[in-house]
Amino acid sequence: MKILMSAYSCEPGRGSEPGVGWNVVREVAKYHEVWVLTRPDESGDLIEKELARNPVPNLHFVYFTLPIWGGGWRWGSNGPMQIHYYLWQIQAYFVARRLHGEIGFDLIHHVTFVKYSSPSFLSLLPVPFIWGPVGGGESAPKEFWQDFSLRAKVYETLRSLVRCLGELDPFVHMTAKRSAVVQATTEDTAKRLYRMGVSHVQVLPESGLPEEEIGRLAQYSMPDSFPVRFISMGRLLHWKGFHLGLRAFAQANLPDAEYWILGDGPEQEGLQTLAQDLGIAERVKFWGRLSREETLGKLGECHVLVHPSLHDSGGWVCMEAMAAGRPVICLDLGGPAVQVTKETGFKIPAGHPEQVARDLAEAMVRLAHDSELRLRMGQAGRNRSKEEFAWEIKGKSLTQIYQGVIDKKHTRELIGIFKEGGV
């Protein structure tokens, strides 16, 4: 097929949104002829350099940005970037319409941003359109706001306001209505899409891992030495819930265990103070921001991942931990709730902070005292990574979805012909 893909964020060798964009378009290009609408990457020609090293003959990139305010996307992840993204989507329609006149696409797929509350004007083209997976419908439960600073509460309030404005945007409703397939990263986002009138939503993670990385992580054996180490990785932000992990670790009362926290961010000082107040500072290590290789190396030295995020559409660290054979303790919220199963870890219901800390502590104690359980959950995580999270698997799955959409289109066309002929 001739596939047009929209990937505003797309860079090789990256995680998060850029990694989603790059890996999805590369995998689809193994089976179809693919044209990708994207913007010039932030680091300069990364895509072209990667294609020069590892050519993908069926993959063609169409770069463009706004003729005015072209570099506005460099101003940050919020505010100006979101405005730039919206305007870029309008421009993408005109670029795509011209390309469609020249090439004649069989199908269009919006990949990034993974955001349900912004439209894709490509859905206006007379071609079957796939939207997603899109996310962003997750919220930190109100019961947990009591632990947030004023700045964090303002952030959450503005985030909810922007999302509500997006849900009122008629072009977002148009995108949802005109999509042949709608995919969401989480149940929360799916519920919001249903309220917008979507009849069917597929829920699946947008994230994935390369097969070679899954194979490399699979070589990490479970440490057989003490102390038992718990690890949390990511930006130290209020909604990541690391304060809940610290409280749980204190309640678990495991004198021979350690809790490692990797990453930096605005909550670092507060988390360090909390560890002091809880009397666990000597057993909690803040490693700061490390390179990816160093981070994965630290993961290999630990036994269990703790990821108590309050609204995470993705959850790459959960996938990495499962691929490394580490059990995951997370909240039953967002992307981690889709990725983690009862066989691969513990999903803690998010009722209120005290209950979460208590249940997290119980899970920590069980895994600290039961090495067989750690190994069993770890192996289940490895199996799930190979079967569900490999980008190569996701690419094959997309080709099946594409074929299903095209088959339905052909069936509708045949029915139309029969009706016109009076059959």
PADOBA-150508 format. One record per residue (C-alpha): residue in three letters; residue number from 0; x, y, z. Coordinates in pm, 1 decimal. Layout:
<sites>
<'ALA' NUM <X Y Z>>
...
</sites>
This chain:
<sites>
<'MET' 0 <0.0 0.0 0.0>>
<'LYS' 1 <90.2 365.6 -25.8>>
<'ILE' 2 <67.8 499.3 331.1>>
<'LEU' 3 <88.5 861.4 444.3>>
<'MET' 4 <192.0 900.1 809.9>>
<'SER' 5 <185.5 1215.3 1021.5>>
<'ALA' 6 <465.1 1225.9 1280.2>>
<'TYR' 7 <522.5 1577.7 1411.9>>
<'SER' 8 <770.0 1427.3 1659.1>>
<'CYS' 9 <1003.4 1174.4 1498.8>>
<'GLU' 10 <1369.8 1106.8 1573.7>>
<'PRO' 11 <1584.5 791.5 1571.3>>
<'GLY' 12 <1753.2 678.2 1890.5>>
<'ARG' 13 <1509.1 858.4 2117.9>>
<'GLY' 14 <1239.2 756.6 2361.5>>
<'SER' 15 <898.7 910.9 2430.8>>
<'GLU' 16 <718.1 1086.4 2142.3>>
<'PRO' 17 <1017.8 1107.3 1902.5>>
<'GLY' 18 <1084.8 736.8 1952.5>>
<'VAL' 19 <722.9 645.4 1887.5>>
<'GLY' 20 <721.9 842.0 1564.1>>
<'TRP' 21 <1046.1 696.4 1434.0>>
<'ASN' 22 <986.6 332.9 1525.1>>
<'VAL' 23 <630.2 318.6 1395.3>>
<'VAL' 24 <709.7 465.0 1053.6>>
<'ARG' 25 <1021.6 249.7 1017.4>>
<'GLU' 26 <834.7 -71.4 1097.7>>
<'VAL' 27 <543.3 6.3 865.1>>
<'ALA' 28 <792.8 79.4 585.4>>
<'LYS' 29 <904.4 -284.4 600.9>>
<'TYR' 30 <570.3 -380.2 447.1>>
<'HIS' 31 <443.9 -72.7 259.9>>
<'GLU' 32 <556.8 237.1 73.3>>
<'VAL' 33 <551.3 510.9 336.8>>
<'TRP' 34 <562.5 889.2 317.5>>
<'VAL' 35 <609.9 1071.1 650.7>>
<'LEU' 36 <509.3 1428.1 724.6>>
<'THR' 37 <736.3 1564.2 995.4>>
<'ARG' 38 <933.3 1873.5 1091.5>>
<'PRO' 39 <1309.4 1925.4 1082.5>>
<'ASP' 40 <1451.0 1747.0 1386.1>>
<'GLU' 41 <1590.4 1942.2 1676.7>>
<'SER' 42 <1943.3 1803.4 1652.7>>
<'GLY' 43 <1991.5 1851.8 1280.3>>
<'ASP' 44 <1955.9 1586.2 1009.1>>
<'LEU' 45 <1937.0 1292.7 1251.2>>
<'ILE' 46 <1686.1 1113.5 1031.5>>
<'GLU' 47 <1887.3 1149.7 712.2>>
<'LYS' 48 <2207.4 1044.5 887.2>>
<'GLU' 49 <2036.3 733.6 1023.5>>
<'LEU' 50 <1891.6 647.7 681.5>>
<'ALA' 51 <2237.4 689.0 528.3>>
<'ARG' 52 <2372.1 432.5 777.6>>
<'ASN' 53 <2071.9 200.5 763.9>>
<'PRO' 54 <1870.6 262.8 444.5>>
<'VAL' 55 <1496.8 192.5 438.9>>
<'PRO' 56 <1407.3 207.3 66.9>>
<'ASN' 57 <1031.7 235.7 120.9>>
<'LEU' 58 <1056.6 526.3 367.0>>
<'HIS' 59 <1027.8 885.3 240.1>>
<'PHE' 60 <1028.6 1195.3 461.8>>
<'VAL' 61 <859.4 1524.5 380.9>>
<'TYR' 62 <995.0 1798.8 607.4>>
<'PHE' 63 <822.8 2129.2 666.1>>
<'THR' 64 <754.0 2382.7 935.5>>
<'LEU' 65 <558.9 2705.2 957.5>>
<'PRO' 66 <683.3 2974.9 719.7>>
<'ILE' 67 <646.5 3222.9 1006.3>>
<'TRP' 68 <752.7 3123.2 1358.0>>
<'GLY' 69 <914.7 2810.7 1213.5>>
<'GLY' 70 <1126.7 2743.0 1519.6>>
<'GLY' 71 <850.4 2799.7 1772.1>>
<'TRP' 72 <850.3 2431.9 1861.5>>
<'ARG' 73 <1192.5 2477.9 2023.3>>
<'TRP' 74 <1048.5 2697.0 2297.0>>
<'GLY' 75 <944.2 2411.7 2524.3>>
<'SER' 76 <697.9 2129.5 2565.0>>
<'ASN' 77 <399.0 2345.5 2658.1>>
<'GLY' 78 <241.3 2673.1 2559.0>>
<'PRO' 79 <410.4 2792.1 2237.9>>
<'MET' 80 <488.3 2437.8 2126.5>>
<'GLN' 81 <123.7 2331.3 2153.0>>
<'ILE' 82 <14.0 2632.6 1948.5>>
<'HIS' 83 <284.9 2556.2 1693.1>>
<'TYR' 84 <165.9 2194.3 1680.0>>
<'TYR' 85 <-194.6 2296.9 1610.1>>
<'LEU' 86 <-95.0 2534.6 1331.7>>
<'TRP' 87 <141.8 2273.8 1189.6>>
<'GLN' 88 <-151.2 2031.6 1163.2>>
<'ILE' 89 <-337.1 2285.7 948.8>>
<'GLN' 90 <-36.0 2324.8 722.1>>
<'ALA' 91 <0.0 1945.7 705.4>>
<'TYR' 92 <-341.8 1921.5 541.8>>
<'PHE' 93 <-235.5 2136.2 245.9>>
<'VAL' 94 <96.1 1951.8 209.5>>
<'ALA' 95 <-83.8 1617.0 224.6>>
<'ARG' 96 <-353.3 1722.5 -23.2>>
<'ARG' 97 <-88.2 1809.9 -278.7>>
<'LEU' 98 <96.9 1483.4 -216.5>>
<'HIS' 99 <-222.1 1282.3 -243.7>>
<'GLY' 100 <-288.3 1439.5 -583.4>>
<'GLU' 101 <55.6 1326.9 -698.2>>
<'ILE' 102 <78.4 983.7 -531.7>>
<'GLY' 103 <-272.1 864.7 -446.8>>
<'PHE' 104 <-251.0 726.2 -93.9>>
<'ASP' 105 <-440.5 416.1 12.8>>
<'LEU' 106 <-445.9 509.0 380.7>>
<'ILE' 107 <-343.1 786.1 623.9>>
<'HIS' 108 <-221.0 727.9 979.9>>
<'HIS' 109 <-167.8 995.8 1247.1>>
<'VAL' 110 <112.9 882.1 1480.0>>
<'THR' 111 <247.0 1177.2 1685.0>>
<'PHE' 112 <176.1 1371.2 1889.2>>
<'VAL' 113 <4.3 1101.9 2092.2>>
<'LYS' 114 <-266.9 1348.7 2193.7>>
<'TYR' 115 <-642.5 1297.6 2173.3>>
<'SER' 116 <-741.0 1661.6 2239.5>>
<'SER' 117 <-584.4 1806.6 1921.3>>
<'PRO' 118 <-722.0 1746.0 1573.0>>
<'SER' 119 <-561.2 1601.9 1264.4>>
<'PHE' 120 <-685.0 1783.1 957.4>>
<'LEU' 121 <-556.7 1495.2 742.8>>
<'SER' 122 <-884.3 1322.9 829.9>>
<'LEU' 123 <-1049.6 1563.0 581.5>>
<'LEU' 124 <-881.1 1390.7 287.4>>
<'PRO' 125 <-1085.9 1129.0 97.0>>
<'VAL' 126 <-870.6 844.3 226.0>>
<'PRO' 127 <-930.5 600.6 517.4>>
<'PHE' 128 <-780.3 758.4 830.0>>
<'ILE' 129 <-634.0 592.8 1141.4>>
<'TRP' 130 <-596.5 801.4 1455.9>>
<'GLY' 131 <-350.0 693.5 1720.3>>
<'PRO' 132 <-287.7 548.5 1958.8>>
<'VAL' 133 <-365.2 882.6 2120.3>>
<'GLY' 134 <-345.8 956.3 2491.8>>
<'GLY' 135 <-358.8 1238.3 2741.2>>
<'GLY' 136 <-697.9 1161.0 2892.1>>
<'GLU' 137 <-547.4 1061.9 3225.9>>
<'SER' 138 <-572.8 1275.0 3540.2>>
<'ALA' 139 <-421.2 1253.9 3885.8>>
<'PRO' 140 <-714.0 1153.5 4111.2>>
<'LYS' 141 <-832.2 1447.2 4322.0>>
<'GLU' 142 <-760.3 1253.6 4643.2>>
<'PHE' 143 <-388.8 1283.2 4565.7>>
<'TRP' 144 <-382.7 1659.5 4515.8>>
<'GLN' 145 <-338.7 1707.8 4890.4>>
<'ASP' 146 <30.2 1623.5 4848.9>>
<'PHE' 147 <84.1 1866.9 4561.2>>
<'SER' 148 <247.4 2206.2 4593.1>>
<'LEU' 149 <61.7 2516.8 4474.8>>
<'ARG' 150 <265.1 2511.3 4155.6>>
<'ALA' 151 <173.6 2146.5 4095.1>>
<'LYS' 152 <-196.2 2217.5 4155.2>>
<'VAL' 153 <-183.6 2505.0 3906.2>>
<'TYR' 154 <-18.1 2272.0 3654.5>>
<'GLU' 155 <-287.8 2007.4 3696.9>>
<'THR' 156 <-565.1 2267.6 3672.0>>
<'LEU' 157 <-426.1 2418.7 3352.4>>
<'ARG' 158 <-371.7 2074.2 3205.5>>
<'SER' 159 <-736.0 1984.3 3267.5>>
<'LEU' 160 <-852.0 2317.5 3124.0>>
<'VAL' 161 <-652.9 2275.1 2803.6>>
<'ARG' 162 <-784.1 1923.7 2764.7>>
<'CYS' 163 <-1146.3 2037.8 2814.8>>
<'LEU' 164 <-1098.6 2310.7 2555.5>>
<'GLY' 165 <-969.4 2047.5 2316.5>>
<'GLU' 166 <-1278.7 1834.4 2374.3>>
<'LEU' 167 <-1492.7 2135.7 2275.5>>
<'ASP' 168 <-1296.1 2188.5 1952.8>>
<'PRO' 169 <-1524.0 2090.1 1660.8>>
<'PHE' 170 <-1219.7 1983.8 1460.0>>
<'VAL' 171 <-1127.2 1728.1 1728.5>>
<'HIS' 172 <-1480.0 1586.2 1702.2>>
<'MET' 173 <-1440.9 1588.3 1324.0>>
<'THR' 174 <-1117.8 1390.8 1352.0>>
<'ALA' 175 <-1282.5 1134.1 1578.2>>
<'LYS' 176 <-1589.7 1102.4 1357.0>>
<'ARG' 177 <-1395.1 1063.1 1032.2>>
<'SER' 178 <-1147.3 804.5 1166.3>>
<'ALA' 179 <-1183.3 451.6 1035.2>>
<'VAL' 180 <-990.9 328.2 1341.1>>
<'VAL' 181 <-940.8 507.4 1671.9>>
<'GLN' 182 <-674.4 380.1 1911.7>>
<'ALA' 183 <-614.7 499.8 2269.3>>
<'THR' 184 <-320.7 440.1 2499.6>>
<'THR' 185 <-532.6 403.0 2813.6>>
<'GLU' 186 <-884.1 328.5 2934.0>>
<'ASP' 187 <-913.3 687.2 3060.6>>
<'THR' 188 <-851.8 827.1 2714.2>>
<'ALA' 189 <-1087.8 570.3 2561.8>>
<'LYS' 190 <-1368.3 682.5 2795.6>>
<'ARG' 191 <-1318.2 1043.8 2689.2>>
<'LEU' 192 <-1326.7 945.0 2323.1>>
<'TYR' 193 <-1649.5 751.1 2376.5>>
<'ARG' 194 <-1804.4 1060.3 2535.0>>
<'MET' 195 <-1707.1 1248.6 2218.6>>
<'GLY' 196 <-1912.5 1005.5 2012.3>>
<'VAL' 197 <-1657.1 747.2 1899.7>>
<'SER' 198 <-1830.2 409.9 1867.1>>
<'HIS' 199 <-1528.2 183.1 1910.3>>
<'VAL' 200 <-1180.6 243.4 2055.2>>
<'GLN' 201 <-889.8 0.3 2057.8>>
<'VAL' 202 <-681.3 31.9 2377.3>>
<'LEU' 203 <-312.3 -51.1 2337.1>>
<'PRO' 204 <24.9 100.2 2437.0>>
<'GLU' 205 <186.4 343.5 2198.0>>
<'SER' 206 <533.9 253.8 2327.3>>
<'GLY' 207 <757.3 -32.4 2228.2>>
<'LEU' 208 <1111.4 -165.0 2237.2>>
<'PRO' 209 <1341.6 -280.8 1955.9>>
<'GLU' 210 <1397.0 -656.3 1945.3>>
<'GLU' 211 <1770.9 -609.5 1990.1>>
<'GLU' 212 <1711.9 -408.4 2307.7>>
<'ILE' 213 <1468.0 -667.9 2441.2>>
<'GLY' 214 <1734.7 -928.8 2376.0>>
<'ARG' 215 <2000.7 -722.1 2551.8>>
<'LEU' 216 <1779.0 -658.8 2855.2>>
<'ALA' 217 <1689.8 -1027.9 2868.7>>
<'GLN' 218 <2055.2 -1100.0 2950.7>>
<'TYR' 219 <2022.1 -918.2 3282.6>>
<'SER' 220 <2007.1 -1189.0 3547.4>>
<'MET' 221 <1825.1 -1125.8 3873.2>>
<'PRO' 222 <2079.1 -1024.9 4141.3>>
<'ASP' 223 <2115.3 -1306.7 4393.9>>
<'SER' 224 <2290.9 -1091.2 4652.1>>
<'PHE' 225 <2149.7 -871.7 4926.9>>
<'PRO' 226 <2030.5 -609.8 4990.8>>
<'VAL' 227 <1707.5 -630.6 4788.7>>
<'ARG' 228 <1693.9 -312.5 4585.0>>
<'PHE' 229 <1386.7 -127.1 4462.6>>
<'ILE' 230 <1430.7 127.9 4185.3>>
<'SER' 231 <1230.1 417.2 4041.5>>
<'MET' 232 <1336.0 594.7 3722.5>>
<'GLY' 233 <1215.9 912.3 3556.2>>
<'ARG' 234 <1183.7 1286.0 3585.9>>
<'LEU' 235 <1126.5 1390.8 3945.7>>
<'LEU' 236 <786.3 1550.6 3888.1>>
<'HIS' 237 <491.5 1567.3 4126.5>>
<'TRP' 238 <269.2 1342.1 3917.4>>
<'LYS' 239 <530.9 1067.6 3895.5>>
<'GLY' 240 <434.3 976.6 4253.8>>
<'PHE' 241 <783.1 907.7 4388.2>>
<'HIS' 242 <673.1 1051.5 4723.2>>
<'LEU' 243 <428.6 761.0 4746.1>>
<'GLY' 244 <712.2 517.5 4681.3>>
<'LEU' 245 <918.5 670.4 4962.3>>
<'ARG' 246 <630.7 651.9 5209.3>>
<'ALA' 247 <567.1 291.6 5113.3>>
<'PHE' 248 <933.6 201.9 5154.6>>
<'ALA' 249 <931.3 353.1 5504.2>>
<'GLN' 250 <617.1 157.8 5596.3>>
<'ALA' 251 <756.7 -165.6 5454.5>>
<'ASN' 252 <1022.7 -156.1 5728.6>>
<'LEU' 253 <1280.5 -357.1 5536.9>>
<'PRO' 254 <1607.2 -271.3 5717.2>>
<'ASP' 255 <1820.0 -468.7 5471.3>>
<'ALA' 256 <1661.2 -320.7 5156.5>>
<'GLU' 257 <1754.9 -14.7 4949.2>>
<'TYR' 258 <1552.0 221.4 4733.3>>
<'TRP' 259 <1727.8 379.2 4435.8>>
<'ILE' 260 <1580.8 683.8 4259.6>>
<'LEU' 261 <1721.3 783.0 3919.8>>
<'GLY' 262 <1646.8 1115.5 3756.2>>
<'ASP' 263 <1631.5 1485.2 3830.7>>
<'GLY' 264 <1361.4 1747.5 3838.8>>
<'PRO' 265 <1183.6 2009.7 4048.0>>
<'GLU' 266 <1073.7 1761.4 4316.5>>
<'GLN' 267 <1424.2 1637.4 4398.6>>
<'GLU' 268 <1484.5 1855.3 4704.3>>
<'GLY' 269 <1139.6 1779.7 4843.5>>
<'LEU' 270 <1189.3 1405.4 4797.2>>
<'GLN' 271 <1526.8 1416.7 4971.1>>
<'THR' 272 <1371.4 1606.1 5261.6>>
<'LEU' 273 <1087.6 1352.6 5277.1>>
<'ALA' 274 <1339.0 1065.1 5295.9>>
<'GLN' 275 <1506.5 1242.2 5588.9>>
<'ASP' 276 <1175.2 1300.2 5765.4>>
<'LEU' 277 <1075.1 936.7 5720.6>>
<'GLY' 278 <1404.8 815.8 5867.6>>
<'ILE' 279 <1508.1 623.2 5557.6>>
<'ALA' 280 <1764.3 860.4 5405.9>>
<'GLU' 281 <2052.1 617.6 5469.0>>
<'ARG' 282 <1876.3 348.3 5261.2>>
<'VAL' 283 <1756.9 575.3 4979.1>>
<'LYS' 284 <2004.9 670.4 4706.2>>
<'PHE' 285 <1938.5 957.9 4467.4>>
<'TRP' 286 <2155.7 896.2 4164.0>>
<'GLY' 287 <2051.6 1202.4 3966.1>>
<'ARG' 288 <2023.1 1204.7 3589.1>>
<'LEU' 289 <2227.6 933.2 3417.7>>
<'SER' 290 <2282.2 833.8 3057.4>>
<'ARG' 291 <2053.1 568.9 2915.0>>
<'GLU' 292 <2322.6 302.4 2932.6>>
<'GLU' 293 <2403.1 393.5 3293.4>>
<'THR' 294 <2032.0 391.0 3380.2>>
<'LEU' 295 <1979.7 44.0 3237.0>>
<'GLY' 296 <2293.0 -69.2 3416.2>>
<'LYS' 297 <2145.9 46.5 3749.3>>
<'LEU' 298 <1822.7 -134.8 3662.4>>
<'GLY' 299 <2028.3 -450.8 3622.1>>
<'GLU' 300 <2161.0 -409.9 3977.3>>
<'CYS' 301 <1809.8 -390.1 4124.1>>
<'HIS' 302 <1534.2 -644.2 4187.4>>
<'VAL' 303 <1202.6 -457.9 4150.9>>
<'LEU' 304 <1078.7 -148.2 3965.3>>
<'VAL' 305 <847.7 84.8 4159.2>>
<'HIS' 306 <653.2 317.0 3928.1>>
<'PRO' 307 <371.5 492.2 4120.9>>
<'SER' 308 <283.2 741.8 3845.9>>
<'LEU' 309 <-51.5 919.5 3878.8>>
<'HIS' 310 <-113.5 995.2 3509.4>>
<'ASP' 311 <123.9 835.1 3263.6>>
<'SER' 312 <-0.3 773.2 2909.3>>
<'GLY' 313 <302.3 559.3 2831.9>>
<'GLY' 314 <534.5 409.4 3087.6>>
<'TRP' 315 <847.1 310.6 2894.4>>
<'VAL' 316 <1031.2 222.2 3214.3>>
<'CYS' 317 <774.5 -48.7 3289.2>>
<'MET' 318 <842.6 -209.8 2952.8>>
<'GLU' 319 <1217.9 -188.7 3007.1>>
<'ALA' 320 <1188.7 -341.9 3353.7>>
<'MET' 321 <974.7 -629.5 3227.6>>
<'ALA' 322 <1215.0 -692.6 2939.9>>
<'ALA' 323 <1493.2 -707.3 3201.6>>
<'GLY' 324 <1296.6 -963.9 3401.8>>
<'ARG' 325 <1209.9 -731.2 3690.6>>
<'PRO' 326 <867.9 -734.7 3858.7>>
<'VAL' 327 <684.2 -402.2 3843.0>>
<'ILE' 328 <487.0 -234.0 4119.3>>
<'CYS' 329 <268.9 39.7 3973.2>>
<'LEU' 330 <-65.7 207.4 4023.3>>
<'ASP' 331 <-369.7 78.6 3838.6>>
<'LEU' 332 <-372.9 398.3 3633.1>>
<'GLY' 333 <-278.0 506.9 3283.0>>
<'GLY' 334 <-33.1 332.0 3053.9>>
<'PRO' 335 <131.5 112.0 3319.9>>
<'ALA' 336 <-210.4 -38.0 3399.4>>
<'VAL' 337 <-234.3 -150.2 3035.1>>
<'GLN' 338 <120.6 -287.6 3022.8>>
<'VAL' 339 <149.6 -464.3 3358.0>>
<'THR' 340 <-51.3 -777.3 3437.0>>
<'LYS' 341 <-101.0 -976.4 3758.3>>
<'GLU' 342 <157.6 -1220.4 3626.0>>
<'THR' 343 <424.1 -952.3 3578.6>>
<'GLY' 344 <374.0 -736.9 3887.7>>
<'PHE' 345 <135.9 -561.4 4124.5>>
<'LYS' 346 <-115.9 -297.9 4012.3>>
<'ILE' 347 <-223.5 -97.6 4316.3>>
<'PRO' 348 <-574.0 57.6 4316.3>>
<'ALA' 349 <-550.7 436.3 4347.3>>
<'GLY' 350 <-804.1 514.0 4618.8>>
<'HIS' 351 <-623.5 764.7 4838.9>>
<'PRO' 352 <-257.7 831.9 4933.9>>
<'GLU' 353 <-260.2 643.9 5264.8>>
<'GLN' 354 <-413.6 333.7 5107.3>>
<'VAL' 355 <-171.2 345.1 4813.7>>
<'ALA' 356 <133.2 376.2 5040.8>>
<'ARG' 357 <6.9 85.9 5251.3>>
<'ASP' 358 <-61.3 -139.0 4949.5>>
<'LEU' 359 <267.4 -46.1 4785.6>>
<'ALA' 360 <445.3 -138.6 5108.8>>
<'GLU' 361 <272.1 -477.3 5118.8>>
<'ALA' 362 <383.2 -547.9 4761.9>>
<'MET' 363 <739.2 -445.9 4848.1>>
<'VAL' 364 <743.0 -680.5 5148.0>>
<'ARG' 365 <609.5 -973.4 4944.1>>
<'LEU' 366 <868.1 -929.6 4671.6>>
<'ALA' 367 <1151.3 -866.5 4917.4>>
<'HIS' 368 <1080.8 -1189.7 5105.4>>
<'ASP' 369 <990.1 -1415.8 4812.1>>
<'SER' 370 <1273.6 -1464.0 4563.8>>
<'GLU' 371 <1073.7 -1726.6 4372.3>>
<'LEU' 372 <793.3 -1476.5 4317.0>>
<'ARG' 373 <1043.2 -1222.3 4186.7>>
<'LEU' 374 <1181.9 -1474.2 3940.2>>
<'ARG' 375 <838.4 -1594.1 3830.5>>
<'MET' 376 <706.4 -1243.1 3768.9>>
<'GLY' 377 <1031.5 -1145.6 3603.0>>
<'GLN' 378 <1011.2 -1432.3 3355.6>>
<'ALA' 379 <648.1 -1351.1 3279.9>>
<'GLY' 380 <755.0 -993.8 3210.1>>
<'ARG' 381 <1023.2 -1110.7 2968.7>>
<'ASN' 382 <771.7 -1324.7 2783.0>>
<'ARG' 383 <522.1 -1039.7 2762.9>>
<'SER' 384 <788.4 -805.1 2627.3>>
<'LYS' 385 <874.1 -1042.7 2343.6>>
<'GLU' 386 <510.8 -1111.9 2256.8>>
<'GLU' 387 <355.0 -768.0 2297.7>>
<'PHE' 388 <605.8 -483.7 2317.7>>
<'ALA' 389 <856.3 -540.3 2037.5>>
<'TRP' 390 <830.8 -272.7 1768.3>>
<'GLU' 391 <853.8 -547.8 1510.4>>
<'ILE' 392 <539.1 -708.8 1653.1>>
<'LYS' 393 <361.2 -373.9 1650.6>>
<'GLY' 394 <456.3 -321.9 1286.5>>
<'LYS' 395 <303.7 -655.9 1185.9>>
<'SER' 396 <-8.9 -576.6 1384.6>>
<'LEU' 397 <-48.1 -244.2 1206.2>>
<'THR' 398 <-31.0 -409.3 865.5>>
<'GLN' 399 <-321.6 -633.5 968.4>>
<'ILE' 400 <-520.0 -329.2 1084.3>>
<'TYR' 401 <-447.1 -150.2 756.9>>
<'GLN' 402 <-562.2 -449.5 555.3>>
<'GLY' 403 <-882.2 -470.5 756.1>>
<'VAL' 404 <-957.1 -103.1 688.9>>
<'ILE' 405 <-894.3 -141.9 316.1>>
<'ASP' 406 <-1108.0 -457.1 299.9>>
<'LYS' 407 <-1398.0 -274.2 465.5>>
<'LYS' 408 <-1356.9 13.4 221.7>>
<'HIS' 409 <-1370.1 -222.9 -75.7>>
<'THR' 410 <-1676.2 -396.2 69.1>>
<'ARG' 411 <-1858.9 -63.2 105.7>>
<'GLU' 412 <-1764.6 29.1 -251.3>>
<'LEU' 413 <-1902.3 -300.9 -383.0>>
<'ILE' 414 <-2225.2 -254.4 -188.6>>
<'GLY' 415 <-2255.9 95.0 -338.1>>
<'ILE' 416 <-2207.6 -40.9 -688.3>>
<'PHE' 417 <-2471.8 -309.5 -632.9>>
<'LYS' 418 <-2719.7 -53.1 -499.2>>
<'GLU' 419 <-2660.0 177.4 -794.8>>
<'GLY' 420 <-2720.0 -116.4 -1028.1>>
<'GLY' 421 <-3042.1 -209.5 -852.2>>
<'VAL' 422 <-2905.4 -540.5 -727.8>>
</sites>
